[in-house]
């Protein structure tokens, strides 16, 4: 684990209940992150959805063993509140969403 380093590499995080469909949580890395790619803001999209159940945020467990509660700041992320009755809009594009960039920058970099 070198990019990002273990202190900045999430291994588990809280997924939106409407997004639960398998045993994984995917991050669409189109456009890349701070470690590679073209950083095109128009490629930012939620593949699987983050939870907003912890006062507008969700928890992240990192590879070094620490835990963070990330409070979302973009109103489009905060609008992804679970309904428990309908599916998540997988692959929803949200250009210039700082929350998506935050998650991508803490996701494993491509080789």
N, C-alpha and C positions, 0 to 999 in steps of 0.2 A: 504494500500500500504506500505509494509514493506521490500520486497526483489525483486527488488531493491527499494531503497527509492524514493520518488517522484522526487527528483532532478536528479535521474539517470534512470527514467522510462519514455520511450517515449509513447505518446498516438496517435500521428499522424506523418507521414513523407511522403516525396515526393516519389511517386512510378514511376518507369519507364513507360512511356506511352505504350510501347509494352506489359507490364505486366498487364495493367488494365483489369480485368475480373469480378470484383464484388466490393462490398462496403467495402472490408477489405484488409489488407496487412498482409500476413502470414509470419512468421519467423519459419523455421524448426529448432526445438530445439533439434534434435537428437544429442547426445553427451553432451547436457547440456550447462550451462553457469557458471559463477563464483559462482553461488548460489546453484548449484546442477548438477548432471550428471557426466559422465566420461571424459568430455572434449577431446574426441577423435578427433584430427584434420582432420581425414579422413571422418568424418561425416559432415563437414562444407559444406553447400550448400545454394544457394539462392532459396527459395521457390517462393516468389514473388520478383520482382527486384527493386532495389533502383534507383532513378533518378541520372543521372550524368549531368543534364542540367544546374546546377549552378556552372559553371567553374570546372567541374569534381567532383561535390559533390551534396548533397541534404540537405534540411532543416528538422529538427526534432523539434517537439513541445513536451515538457516534462510536466509531471503531476504537477509540482510545478509552471507552467506557463511560464517558460523561453523557449527560442528558440535557437537552435544551427544550424549553417551551417557546416555540416560534409564534409570535403574534403577527398575523397577516396584516398588510397595510393597504393593499389594492382592493378597492370596493368590489371588483369583479371576483376576486378570490373569496371575499367575505360573503358574497351573494350565493356561493356554492353550499348553502346550508342543506343538510340532509332532509329529505322528505319521508324516507322509509317506505315510500309507495311507488316511486318511479326510478328508473335507471339514471346513472350519471351520464352527462353528455361527453363521452370519451372523445379525446382529441380536440377539445374546444380551444380555438385559437384566441389568444389574448395578447396582441402586440404590446410591447413595452411594459409588461407586467413585472414589476420588481420582485414579486414573490416567486414567480417562475424562475427568474434569474438566480435568486437566492438558493433555490433547491438545486438547480443545475450546477451551480458553483460548488455544491457539496456532494455531487454525484460522481461516481467513478469516471475518470477521463478516458477517452479513446486512446488506443496505442498510437 
